[in-house]
Amino acid sequence: MPPQLVCFDCDSTLSAIEGIDELARLRGPDVFAQVERMTREAMDGGIALEEIFARRLELIRPHQDELRHIGELYVRHIEPEATDTLSRLRAEGWTPVIVSGGFRQAIFPLARHLGIERVEAVDIFFHDDGTYHNFGRDCPTARARGKNAVIAALKAELHPARTVMVGDGASDMETSPDVDLFVGFGRYAMREKVKTGAGAFILRLGELPSLLQPAYFAGIHSASPTH
């Protein structure tokens, strides 16, 4: 049988933190304020992601050890209902994937903790001494509508019966035309545009398995000829 894909954002979804903001916090209050503002504007949809991606990293220039620290923070601040939710979803035939504009090396520990095998995110490259060199500028999720490109590639590769995206930000909501359902998540970041534009909106990750039932998708199909 074809899989059912449920794609999760990482930051403020599977974990309570925003990794880029936590990296900026290590550089002091001025850098943190600048980066946090840019992150918020991008997640609210007020600025294109590619306009700020390189700027934030040039301000921070994270060390390899600091990225490992963020990986530890992701696990420490894991969404408390994530493990049980994923177990229930797997039992109902869903395959989870992380699709994030965060940094792959930092997300891997959380993915391993949750048993998620596939992570689509942005690579960071370091010099031999661990200092920052660059980021994967060809990684789709470093730009606007990059998550759409990732989802299109996943669908072409895996031919899923259904595809769902779950996340808190504008870049997640952008995937709406390319998935069967976009579920906005507002436990950690309540974004009005996401709340009003999502196909469904939840405040607890534990609500997701009950939502992703065949009857719900049957209702979507009957209500909208575009699905």
TABEL-V702558 format. One record per backbone hydrogen bond with DSSP energy under -1.0 kcal/mol. NH is the residue of the N-H (numbers start at 1). CO is the residue of the C=O. If there is no record, write none. Layout:
[[NH,CO] [NH,CO]]
This chain:
[[5,162] [6,95] [7,164] [8,97] [9,166] [12,15] [12,17] [13,10] [14,10] [15,10] [16,77] [22,18] [23,19] [24,20] [25,21] [27,24] [28,25] [32,28] [33,29] [34,30] [35,31] [36,32] [37,33] [38,34] [39,35] [40,36] [41,37] [42,38] [43,39] [44,40] [46,41] [51,48] [52,49] [53,49] [56,52] [57,53] [58,54] [59,55] [60,56] [61,57] [64,130] [67,63] [68,64] [69,65] [70,66] [71,67] [72,68] [73,69] [74,70] [75,71] [76,72] [77,73] [78,75] [79,14] [82,79] [85,81] [86,82] [87,83] [88,84] [89,85] [90,86] [91,87] [93,90] [94,89] [95,4] [97,6] [98,118] [99,8] [100,120] [104,122] [107,103] [108,104] [111,107] [112,108] [113,109] [114,110] [116,111] [120,98] [122,102] [125,134] [127,131] [130,127] [133,125] [134,125] [136,123] [137,135] [139,136] [142,139] [143,140] [146,143] [149,145] [150,146] [151,147] [152,148] [153,149] [154,150] [155,151] [156,152] [157,153] [158,154] [159,155] [161,3] [164,5] [165,181] [166,7] [167,183] [170,43] [173,169] [174,170] [175,172] [176,173] [178,175] [179,176] [180,163] [181,163] [183,165] [184,200] [185,167] [186,202] [195,191] [196,192] [197,193] [198,194] [199,182] [200,182] [202,184] [207,204] [208,205] [211,207] [212,208] [213,211] [216,213] [217,213] [218,214] [219,215] [220,216] [221,217] [222,218] [223,219] [224,220] [227,224]]
